[in-house]
């Protein structure tokens, strides 16, 4: 979903000479949103760490969610549509409609920040890892590193997507989804063993 958002921003500003600068600013704003989410996850992880049983139960629940999410991403069913189209998008729709009217720097900052909150399987994966950290600074760093590692691909999104064949894209996507499921199994197992 974040890729489509990225394309929409580029189309809105396609006639601008400083498109690359605006895209870079847009991506930095998206990374800032990830860091903000990292702070939130770090605080939440800290609260959960107060009680070992609650923390173990939360790891188990997050693990199960990751497994279900990974399967939903593979099979593209109702559950994923519910998360992406009904819960997140409905919450962000009002902001997005207002932000699309903006152009230039204002558009780059606002739309980039909103992009950071768009549903994405890999973002869920790193958010789960951030919650597990129990440390706000570590959680921020996890999300910052994730954001920075996606920067080259997102800056050259159109070129990269043209270069990759559909089969290669599917291989990358399914590999990511399987990693999400494995990580979910690991979290759920760790939580279950600690809770017993």
matplotlib code that plots the C-alpha trace (Angstrom):
import matplotlib.pyplot as plt

x = [0.0, 2.9, 4.1, 0.8, 0.9, 4.4, 3.2, 0.3, 2.6, 5.0, 2.0, 0.8, 4.2, 5.4, 5.6, 7.9, 11.6, 12.6, 10.8, 13.8, 14.2, 10.5, 10.6, 13.6, 11.8, 8.7, 10.7, 12.4, 9.0, 7.9, 10.9, 10.1, 6.6, 8.3, 10.5, 7.4, 5.8, 9.0, 8.7, 5.1, 6.1, 9.0, 6.7, 4.1, 6.9, 8.1, 4.6, 4.3, 7.8, 6.5, 4.8, 6.6, 3.3, 1.6, 4.7, 4.7, 1.0, 1.5, 4.3, 2.1, -0.8, 1.5, 3.1, -0.4, -1.3, 2.0, 1.2, -2.4, -1.1, 1.6, -1.1, -3.4, -0.7, -0.1, -3.8, -5.0, -8.3, -11.0, -8.8, -6.2, -8.9, -10.4, -7.1, -6.1, -9.3, -11.6, -9.5, -6.4, -7.6, -10.9, -8.9, -6.5, -9.0, -9.9, -6.3, -5.3, -8.2, -7.1, -3.4, -3.8, -4.8, -1.3, 1.6, 5.4, 7.1, 3.9, 2.6, 5.9, 6.0, 2.3, 1.8, 5.2, 4.3, 0.9, 2.5, 4.4, 1.0, -0.3, -0.8, 2.3, 3.3, 7.0, 6.1, 4.0, 7.0, 9.3, 6.7, 6.4, 10.1, 10.1, 7.5, 9.7, 12.7, 11.3, 13.5, 12.3, 15.8, 16.2, 12.6, 13.3, 16.6, 14.8, 12.2, 14.9, 17.1, 14.1, 13.1, 16.6, 17.0, 13.9, 15.0, 17.0, 14.2, 11.5, 13.5, 13.9, 10.6, 9.4, 12.7, 13.1, 9.5, 10.1, 13.4, 12.0, 9.8, 6.5, 7.9, 10.9, 8.5, 6.3, 9.5, 10.5, 7.0, 6.4, 9.9, 8.9, 5.6, 7.2, 9.7, 6.8, 5.1, 8.4, 8.9, 5.3, 5.9, 9.0, 7.3, 4.2, 6.4, 8.6, 5.6, 3.9, 7.0, 7.6, 3.9, 3.7]
y = [0.0, 2.4, 2.0, 3.2, 6.2, 6.9, 6.9, 9.1, 11.7, 11.6, 12.0, 15.1, 16.7, 15.2, 18.6, 20.1, 20.6, 19.8, 16.4, 14.5, 17.0, 16.8, 13.0, 12.9, 15.2, 13.0, 9.9, 11.6, 12.6, 8.9, 7.8, 10.4, 8.7, 5.4, 6.9, 8.3, 4.8, 3.4, 5.8, 4.7, 1.0, 1.5, 3.1, 0.3, -2.3, -0.6, -0.8, -4.5, -5.2, -4.2, -7.6, -10.7, -12.6, -9.7, -9.3, -13.1, -13.0, -9.9, -11.6, -14.6, -12.5, -10.4, -13.6, -15.1, -11.7, -11.9, -15.5, -14.5, -11.4, -13.4, -15.8, -13.0, -11.3, -14.6, -15.4, -11.8, -12.5, -10.7, -10.2, -8.2, -6.1, -5.4, -4.2, -2.2, -0.8, -0.5, 0.2, 2.1, 3.8, 5.0, 6.6, 8.3, 9.1, 12.6, 13.6, 12.2, 14.1, 17.4, 16.7, 15.9, 19.5, 20.7, 20.9, 21.2, 21.1, 21.1, 18.1, 16.2, 16.6, 15.9, 13.0, 11.5, 11.5, 9.9, 7.3, 6.1, 5.1, 3.2, -0.6, -2.6, -6.1, -5.2, -2.2, -4.6, -6.9, -4.1, -2.6, -6.0, -6.1, -2.6, -3.6, -6.5, -4.2, -2.8, 0.3, 3.5, 4.3, 0.8, 0.9, 4.2, 2.9, -0.3, 1.9, 4.4, 1.7, 0.1, 3.5, 4.3, 0.8, 1.4, 4.9, 3.9, 1.6, 4.2, 7.1, 5.2, 3.3, 3.8, 2.8, -0.2, -1.4, -1.2, -3.1, -6.0, -8.6, -9.6, -13.0, -11.4, -9.1, -12.1, -13.9, -10.9, -10.5, -14.1, -14.4, -11.4, -12.9, -16.2, -14.4, -12.6, -16.0, -17.5, -14.4, -14.7, -18.4, -17.4, -14.7, -16.8, -19.7, -17.5, -15.9, -19.2, -20.8, -17.8, -17.7, -21.3]
z = [0.0, 0.7, -2.9, -4.2, -1.9, -3.1, -6.8, -6.0, -4.4, -7.5, -9.9, -7.9, -8.2, -11.5, -13.3, -10.7, -11.4, -7.9, -7.8, -6.5, -3.6, -2.8, -3.0, -0.6, 1.8, 1.5, 2.4, 5.4, 6.6, 6.3, 8.3, 11.0, 11.3, 11.8, 14.5, 16.1, 16.0, 17.5, 20.5, 21.0, 20.8, 23.2, 25.7, 25.3, 25.6, 28.8, 30.3, 29.4, 30.9, 34.4, 34.7, 33.2, 32.8, 31.0, 28.8, 28.0, 27.1, 24.9, 23.0, 22.5, 21.2, 19.0, 17.7, 16.8, 15.1, 13.0, 11.9, 10.9, 9.2, 7.3, 6.1, 5.2, 3.1, 1.3, 0.6, 0.4, 2.1, 4.0, 7.1, 5.3, 3.5, 6.9, 8.3, 5.2, 3.8, 6.8, 10.0, 8.9, 5.7, 7.2, 10.0, 7.6, 4.8, 6.1, 6.5, 3.1, 1.3, 2.8, 2.2, -1.5, -2.1, -1.0, -3.4, -3.0, 0.4, 2.4, 0.4, 0.8, 4.6, 5.3, 2.8, 3.7, 7.4, 6.7, 4.5, 7.6, 9.1, 6.0, 6.4, 5.4, 6.4, 6.9, 9.1, 11.3, 11.6, 12.8, 15.1, 16.8, 17.1, 18.6, 21.3, 22.2, 22.9, 26.2, 25.6, 23.9, 22.4, 21.0, 19.6, 17.9, 16.4, 15.1, 13.2, 12.1, 10.7, 9.0, 7.5, 6.3, 4.8, 2.6, 1.5, -1.6, -2.9, -2.2, -3.7, -7.0, -6.6, -10.2, -11.7, -9.3, -10.0, -13.8, -13.5, -11.4, -13.2, -11.7, -10.8, -8.9, -7.1, -6.0, -4.8, -2.7, -1.3, -0.4, 1.2, 3.4, 4.3, 5.3, 7.5, 9.2, 9.9, 11.2, 13.4, 14.6, 15.5, 17.4, 19.4, 20.1, 21.3, 23.4, 25.0, 25.6, 27.2, 29.5, 30.5, 31.6]

ax = plt.figure().add_subplot(projection="3d")
ax.plot(x, y, z, "-o")
ax.set_aspect("equal")
plt.show()
